[in-house]
């Protein structure tokens, strides 16, 4: 018995056993048959395939209230977590007290990472009043979002990251008058990674140097607060939200949403924590003339190597942390020997800018 080429017999196209002639039917004897003749080869007609019905069918649109109920049901089960799209508010309840602080939440998109040569292409601001009794935003929320043409084409990487194109920026310029109005009454600017945003906006708009700044990335110890990452999208996700990241306005809304709930290890929320941090000086400590063999100890303790000044440095949030660090340096790095370290004191007016603070030296 001959076999068909693999697969062809299963398709039902009638092309079975292409490698051998079709089998012949035995010839019937015929009256006065002069000679035996081969039976004619049967004609094979290919099978006509019927249209295949679709495998998947989609249900009709589900009403929003039914979707919300599905989400609540899933959320109540220990095996599921539901993410909801962040819906930014446009106003907040009136304050319970008359004591408020005017805050700007800020974010930028730029042509690159170097504030000395790259430029701002988008600036977003949320202006709000913070109720100092509750730490919650109050009253209307004022939004500014502006684009600016940098005068040169964007790199493909920046366009892919931000979704901003050269066509969107052509002829655009920040509204300096409107920004000045919002900045005039501001007492605190908050940014996620202010060490990046502040040098950019001060280079473009010097008036930002005349206001206090706080950083929601560096001024809150997110790891100690039980968060897996200090990245803004990850912080939002742990609170159950997702959003379209890497556009300045939405990043501002996400930051405000992340900072409004009470922190896990505190009695205040992220906004009030930053207000309190801005009122305290921070310090940049240089491990002056640290022995070479201590480099691994310093690196493990989050010191960074300052190549320009050839010294290991670290940032400390308050005076108590500075005192503890000096004791650690003396015992672990300098081996109990006398040493003299440089300390740079930074307040909220200087912190995260390119400007230096006040310098001092301390004997260990």
JOZINOR-V440112 format. One record per residue. N is the residue number from 0. PHI is phi in whole degrees, -180 to 180 (* if undefined). PSI is psi in whole degrees, 0 to 359 (NA if undefined). NEAR is the number of other ideal C-beta (glycine too) atoms within 10 Angstrom. Layout:
n=N phi=PHI psi=PSI near=NEAR
n=N phi=PHI psi=PSI near=NEAR
This chain:
n=0 phi=* psi=126 near=3
n=1 phi=-84 psi=154 near=9
n=2 phi=-112 psi=154 near=10
n=3 phi=-82 psi=158 near=14
n=4 phi=-57 psi=142 near=11
n=5 phi=-53 psi=132 near=7
n=6 phi=89 psi=328 near=7
n=7 phi=-67 psi=322 near=14
n=8 phi=-66 psi=336 near=14
n=9 phi=-81 psi=342 near=8
n=10 phi=-81 psi=341 near=11
n=11 phi=72 psi=27 near=11
n=12 phi=-90 psi=358 near=12
n=13 phi=80 psi=19 near=11
n=14 phi=-107 psi=34 near=13
n=15 phi=-65 psi=146 near=15
n=16 phi=54 psi=56 near=15
n=17 phi=-71 psi=346 near=8
n=18 phi=-86 psi=351 near=8
n=19 phi=-138 psi=153 near=9
n=20 phi=-61 psi=153 near=8
n=21 phi=-63 psi=142 near=10
n=22 phi=-62 psi=142 near=8
n=23 phi=-95 psi=139 near=11
n=24 phi=-78 psi=143 near=10
n=25 phi=-63 psi=139 near=5
n=26 phi=-77 psi=140 near=11
n=27 phi=-85 psi=143 near=7
n=28 phi=-67 psi=137 near=6
n=29 phi=-118 psi=147 near=9
n=30 phi=-64 psi=140 near=4
n=31 phi=48 psi=36 near=4
n=32 phi=-69 psi=122 near=10
n=33 phi=-79 psi=325 near=6
n=34 phi=-158 psi=152 near=4
n=35 phi=-73 psi=132 near=8
n=36 phi=-120 psi=143 near=9
n=37 phi=-67 psi=142 near=8
n=38 phi=-67 psi=145 near=10
n=39 phi=-64 psi=146 near=8
n=40 phi=-66 psi=128 near=9
n=41 phi=-65 psi=144 near=10
n=42 phi=-83 psi=126 near=5
n=43 phi=-99 psi=122 near=11
n=44 phi=-101 psi=121 near=7
n=45 phi=-59 psi=143 near=9
n=46 phi=-69 psi=135 near=10
n=47 phi=-87 psi=121 near=5
n=48 phi=-81 psi=136 near=9
n=49 phi=-79 psi=149 near=6
n=50 phi=-57 psi=137 near=5
n=51 phi=-84 psi=125 near=6
n=52 phi=-67 psi=150 near=6
n=53 phi=-61 psi=141 near=7
n=54 phi=-78 psi=330 near=5
n=55 phi=-116 psi=137 near=4
n=56 phi=-124 psi=144 near=6
n=57 phi=-107 psi=139 near=6
n=58 phi=-73 psi=160 near=5
n=59 phi=-63 psi=165 near=5
n=60 phi=-56 psi=137 near=8
n=61 phi=-96 psi=131 near=10
n=62 phi=-60 psi=152 near=9
n=63 phi=-60 psi=321 near=8
n=64 phi=-67 psi=328 near=8
n=65 phi=-70 psi=320 near=10
n=66 phi=-61 psi=318 near=11
n=67 phi=-62 psi=321 near=11
n=68 phi=-67 psi=321 near=12
n=69 phi=-60 psi=316 near=12
n=70 phi=-63 psi=318 near=15
n=71 phi=-65 psi=322 near=10
n=72 phi=-65 psi=314 near=11
n=73 phi=-63 psi=318 near=12
n=74 phi=-62 psi=330 near=12
n=75 phi=-79 psi=351 near=9
n=76 phi=-94 psi=136 near=9
n=77 phi=-67 psi=344 near=5
n=78 phi=-92 psi=1 near=5
n=79 phi=-133 psi=148 near=10
n=80 phi=-131 psi=136 near=11
n=81 phi=-110 psi=131 near=13
n=82 phi=-101 psi=137 near=13
n=83 phi=-117 psi=144 near=13
n=84 phi=-65 psi=133 near=8
n=85 phi=-66 psi=127 near=18
n=86 phi=-111 psi=98 near=9
n=87 phi=-65 psi=136 near=15
n=88 phi=-76 psi=160 near=12
n=89 phi=-112 psi=351 near=8
n=90 phi=-158 psi=167 near=12
n=91 phi=-135 psi=164 near=18
n=92 phi=-61 psi=156 near=11
n=93 phi=-68 psi=152 near=9
n=94 phi=-72 psi=151 near=18
n=95 phi=-79 psi=338 near=11
n=96 phi=-127 psi=170 near=10
n=97 phi=-89 psi=2 near=8
n=98 phi=-94 psi=113 near=11
n=99 phi=-133 psi=163 near=17
n=100 phi=-127 psi=131 near=17
n=101 phi=-83 psi=122 near=16
n=102 phi=-123 psi=142 near=23
n=103 phi=-114 psi=124 near=24
n=104 phi=-95 psi=127 near=26
n=105 phi=-128 psi=145 near=28
n=106 phi=-150 psi=151 near=27
n=107 phi=-129 psi=156 near=20
n=108 phi=-120 psi=140 near=22
n=109 phi=-135 psi=169 near=22
n=110 phi=-78 psi=348 near=20
n=111 phi=-176 psi=197 near=14
n=112 phi=-104 psi=351 near=9
n=113 phi=-103 psi=110 near=10
n=114 phi=-69 psi=343 near=21
n=115 phi=-81 psi=340 near=8
n=116 phi=-130 psi=336 near=9
n=117 phi=-88 psi=169 near=15
n=118 phi=-132 psi=157 near=17
n=119 phi=-74 psi=132 near=22
n=120 phi=-113 psi=344 near=24
n=121 phi=-150 psi=137 near=23
n=122 phi=-132 psi=128 near=25
n=123 phi=-123 psi=143 near=20
n=124 phi=-136 psi=136 near=23
n=125 phi=-112 psi=118 near=23
n=126 phi=-101 psi=127 near=19
n=127 phi=-151 psi=160 near=23
n=128 phi=-99 psi=134 near=21
n=129 phi=-105 psi=123 near=26
n=130 phi=-75 psi=113 near=22
n=131 phi=-72 psi=346 near=17
n=132 phi=-80 psi=328 near=14
n=133 phi=-115 psi=340 near=16
n=134 phi=79 psi=9 near=23
n=135 phi=-102 psi=146 near=19
n=136 phi=-61 psi=151 near=24
n=137 phi=-144 psi=149 near=20
n=138 phi=75 psi=196 near=15
n=139 phi=-70 psi=151 near=12
n=140 phi=-108 psi=123 near=18
n=141 phi=-101 psi=129 near=16
n=142 phi=-117 psi=132 near=17
n=143 phi=-127 psi=134 near=20
n=144 phi=-143 psi=117 near=15
n=145 phi=-132 psi=149 near=19
n=146 phi=-106 psi=157 near=19
n=147 phi=-145 psi=134 near=18
n=148 phi=-74 psi=120 near=15
n=149 phi=-80 psi=353 near=18
n=150 phi=87 psi=5 near=8
n=151 phi=-152 psi=154 near=9
n=152 phi=-63 psi=146 near=12
n=153 phi=-76 psi=151 near=20
n=154 phi=-72 psi=153 near=11
n=155 phi=-57 psi=326 near=8
n=156 phi=-64 psi=317 near=9
n=157 phi=-67 psi=319 near=20
n=158 phi=-63 psi=319 near=14
n=159 phi=-68 psi=320 near=11
n=160 phi=-68 psi=315 near=13
n=161 phi=-98 psi=337 near=18
n=162 phi=79 psi=4 near=12
n=163 phi=-88 psi=134 near=20
n=164 phi=-114 psi=165 near=12
n=165 phi=-61 psi=325 near=13
n=166 phi=-65 psi=322 near=6
n=167 phi=-66 psi=329 near=15
n=168 phi=-90 psi=345 near=19
n=169 phi=-58 psi=120 near=9
n=170 phi=77 psi=2 near=7
n=171 phi=-83 psi=148 near=13
n=172 phi=-148 psi=142 near=10
n=173 phi=-62 psi=144 near=19
n=174 phi=-84 psi=90 near=13
n=175 phi=-64 psi=325 near=12
n=176 phi=-66 psi=317 near=7
n=177 phi=-68 psi=320 near=13
n=178 phi=-63 psi=319 near=20
n=179 phi=-62 psi=322 near=11
n=180 phi=-61 psi=315 near=13
n=181 phi=-70 psi=325 near=18
n=182 phi=-76 psi=334 near=20
n=183 phi=-58 psi=319 near=10
n=184 phi=-98 psi=4 near=10
n=185 phi=-76 psi=138 near=19
n=186 phi=-108 psi=345 near=15
n=187 phi=-155 psi=133 near=20
n=188 phi=-106 psi=131 near=24
n=189 phi=-116 psi=130 near=27
n=190 phi=-139 psi=151 near=24
n=191 phi=-92 psi=105 near=24
n=192 phi=79 psi=61 near=16
n=193 phi=-62 psi=334 near=22
n=194 phi=-62 psi=338 near=17
n=195 phi=-88 psi=309 near=17
n=196 phi=-70 psi=321 near=24
n=197 phi=-63 psi=312 near=25
n=198 phi=-60 psi=326 near=18
n=199 phi=-66 psi=311 near=23
n=200 phi=-73 psi=329 near=26
n=201 phi=-69 psi=326 near=19
n=202 phi=-67 psi=326 near=17
n=203 phi=-88 psi=322 near=18
n=204 phi=-135 psi=91 near=16
n=205 phi=-58 psi=339 near=9
n=206 phi=-63 psi=339 near=14
n=207 phi=-68 psi=346 near=22
n=208 phi=-76 psi=347 near=16
n=209 phi=-100 psi=19 near=10
n=210 phi=-134 psi=153 near=16
n=211 phi=-72 psi=149 near=17
n=212 phi=-127 psi=151 near=28
n=213 phi=-136 psi=154 near=24
n=214 phi=-121 psi=117 near=24
n=215 phi=-74 psi=346 near=25
n=216 phi=-83 psi=314 near=18
n=217 phi=-97 psi=332 near=19
n=218 phi=-86 psi=354 near=22
n=219 phi=-120 psi=128 near=24
n=220 phi=-84 psi=86 near=13
n=221 phi=-65 psi=326 near=21
n=222 phi=-64 psi=316 near=10
n=223 phi=-65 psi=331 near=10
n=224 phi=-79 psi=2 near=15
n=225 phi=89 psi=11 near=10
n=226 phi=-88 psi=144 near=18
n=227 phi=-77 psi=336 near=11
n=228 phi=-153 psi=151 near=12
n=229 phi=-93 psi=2 near=17
n=230 phi=-67 psi=137 near=15
n=231 phi=-61 psi=316 near=20
n=232 phi=-64 psi=325 near=16
n=233 phi=-71 psi=321 near=13
n=234 phi=-63 psi=318 near=25
n=235 phi=-64 psi=319 near=21
n=236 phi=-64 psi=322 near=17
n=237 phi=-67 psi=340 near=15
n=238 phi=-94 psi=1 near=15
n=239 phi=97 psi=16 near=13
n=240 phi=-120 psi=149 near=18
n=241 phi=-129 psi=161 near=13
n=242 phi=-160 psi=169 near=20
n=243 phi=-84 psi=100 near=12
n=244 phi=-79 psi=168 near=14
n=245 phi=69 psi=25 near=17
n=246 phi=-122 psi=135 near=17
n=247 phi=-59 psi=315 near=24
n=248 phi=-65 psi=314 near=19
n=249 phi=-66 psi=326 near=17
n=250 phi=-62 psi=323 near=25
n=251 phi=-65 psi=314 near=24
n=252 phi=-61 psi=319 near=22
n=253 phi=-65 psi=320 near=25
n=254 phi=-65 psi=317 near=24
n=255 phi=-62 psi=320 near=23
n=256 phi=-67 psi=323 near=18
n=257 phi=-70 psi=325 near=26
n=258 phi=-87 psi=347 near=23
n=259 phi=-76 psi=324 near=16
n=260 phi=-71 psi=156 near=13
n=261 phi=-63 psi=136 near=13
n=262 phi=-68 psi=146 near=21
n=263 phi=-57 psi=325 near=10
n=264 phi=-107 psi=22 near=9
n=265 phi=-145 psi=171 near=13
n=266 phi=-95 psi=0 near=8
n=267 phi=-119 psi=165 near=14
n=268 phi=-90 psi=180 near=18
n=269 phi=-63 psi=326 near=24
n=270 phi=-64 psi=312 near=30
n=271 phi=-69 psi=327 near=22
n=272 phi=-59 psi=319 near=21
n=273 phi=-72 psi=326 near=24
n=274 phi=-61 psi=315 near=21
n=275 phi=-66 psi=321 near=14
n=276 phi=-65 psi=324 near=19
n=277 phi=-68 psi=337 near=22
n=278 phi=-82 psi=349 near=12
n=279 phi=-110 psi=143 near=12
n=280 phi=-72 psi=153 near=17
n=281 phi=-117 psi=173 near=25
n=282 phi=-138 psi=143 near=19
n=283 phi=-111 psi=115 near=19
n=284 phi=-104 psi=132 near=21
n=285 phi=-107 psi=125 near=19
n=286 phi=-82 psi=76 near=23
n=287 phi=-61 psi=132 near=19
n=288 phi=55 psi=35 near=11
n=289 phi=-66 psi=139 near=19
n=290 phi=-62 psi=147 near=14
n=291 phi=-59 psi=321 near=5
n=292 phi=-68 psi=351 near=8
n=293 phi=-92 psi=3 near=18
n=294 phi=-62 psi=322 near=15
n=295 phi=-69 psi=322 near=8
n=296 phi=-61 psi=316 near=17
n=297 phi=-67 psi=317 near=20
n=298 phi=-63 psi=318 near=12
n=299 phi=-65 psi=336 near=8
n=300 phi=-95 psi=16 near=16
n=301 phi=75 psi=20 near=8
n=302 phi=-72 psi=151 near=23
n=303 phi=-118 psi=146 near=12
n=304 phi=-85 psi=120 near=12
n=305 phi=-91 psi=98 near=12
n=306 phi=-66 psi=326 near=7
n=307 phi=-65 psi=318 near=5
n=308 phi=-102 psi=359 near=11
n=309 phi=52 psi=59 near=8
n=310 phi=-153 psi=149 near=17
n=311 phi=-85 psi=135 near=22
n=312 phi=-131 psi=157 near=17
n=313 phi=-147 psi=157 near=18
n=314 phi=-103 psi=137 near=17
n=315 phi=-128 psi=136 near=18
n=316 phi=-78 psi=334 near=16
n=317 phi=-155 psi=176 near=12
n=318 phi=-65 psi=323 near=13
n=319 phi=-64 psi=319 near=9
n=320 phi=-65 psi=323 near=15
n=321 phi=-64 psi=316 near=20
n=322 phi=-61 psi=314 near=12
n=323 phi=-63 psi=321 near=11
n=324 phi=-70 psi=323 near=19
n=325 phi=-64 psi=320 near=18
n=326 phi=-64 psi=319 near=11
n=327 phi=-65 psi=317 near=12
n=328 phi=-59 psi=315 near=24
n=329 phi=-63 psi=318 near=17
n=330 phi=-83 psi=320 near=11
n=331 phi=-95 psi=327 near=13
n=332 phi=-100 psi=314 near=22
n=333 phi=-94 psi=0 near=19
n=334 phi=61 psi=32 near=10
n=335 phi=80 psi=356 near=9
n=336 phi=-76 psi=154 near=9
n=337 phi=-60 psi=140 near=8
n=338 phi=-149 psi=161 near=19
n=339 phi=-132 psi=118 near=11
n=340 phi=-113 psi=154 near=22
n=341 phi=-97 psi=137 near=16
n=342 phi=-126 psi=129 near=19
n=343 phi=-109 psi=119 near=17
n=344 phi=-91 psi=129 near=15
n=345 phi=-126 psi=130 near=18
n=346 phi=-103 psi=180 near=15
n=347 phi=-67 psi=343 near=23
n=348 phi=-78 psi=334 near=14
n=349 phi=-105 psi=332 near=20
n=350 phi=-59 psi=137 near=24
n=351 phi=72 psi=6 near=24
n=352 phi=-96 psi=178 near=17
n=353 phi=-87 psi=359 near=13
n=354 phi=-87 psi=142 near=13
n=355 phi=-77 psi=157 near=10
n=356 phi=-92 psi=197 near=18
n=357 phi=-86 psi=133 near=11
n=358 phi=-99 psi=146 near=11
n=359 phi=-151 psi=165 near=11
n=360 phi=-124 psi=148 near=10
n=361 phi=-133 psi=132 near=14
n=362 phi=-85 psi=135 near=9
n=363 phi=-97 psi=NA near=16
